[in-house]
Amino acid sequence: MELFWGRGYAATSLQDLTAELGIGSGSLYAAFGSKEQLYARALERYCSAYAGALIAELESARDVRSALRAALIAMVEADVHDPSRGCFLVNAVTERPADPATAERATATLHLVEGTIAGALERAQARGDLPADKDTAGLARFLTTFVQGLRVMGKARADRAFLESAVSHALSVLD
């Protein structure tokens, strides 16, 4: 996952993979089928780990604004720390937009994140923490889209102040 995440699919050779895994090419093919199948598994692992962490945070949050802010600021921190790395999901869909497996994984992950955000916003609305007139589905769609844009801006080396300001403005839609 780290190799594909850092270098991308095209720039990661079979030699890179076998060296990193400490196995021969025959073992790589026996274990994973192909470079493409290994990439798909690496992307799935990333999506499960990173989307899973966001989902767990939002599902247990009593204060959805604070949970969203913490998650977004964690993304800012990651991008400021290592802007060249970015988000593996964003990297994958921009490098391989025509690959059906990549598109399917991205779509499924983004729908899952959107649904989780919508659920968290609905719970906040039911508690009176979010105005009753807010469209939770629309807000969830916006925030899911914003996350991807935030990650692109981080990879484009926007500075911390810019990214944190963007987070504050994005979260103002919850007021």
Secondary structure, 3 states (H helix, E strand, C coil): CHHHHHHCCCCCCHHHHHHHHCCCHHHHHHHHCCHHHHHHHHHHHHHHHHHHHHHHHHHHCCCHHHHHHHHHHHHHHHHHHCCCCCCHHHHHHHHCCCCHHHHHHHHHHHHHHHHHHHHHHHHHHHHCCCCCCCCHHHHHHHHHHHHHHHHHHHHCCCCHHHHHHHHHHHHHHHC
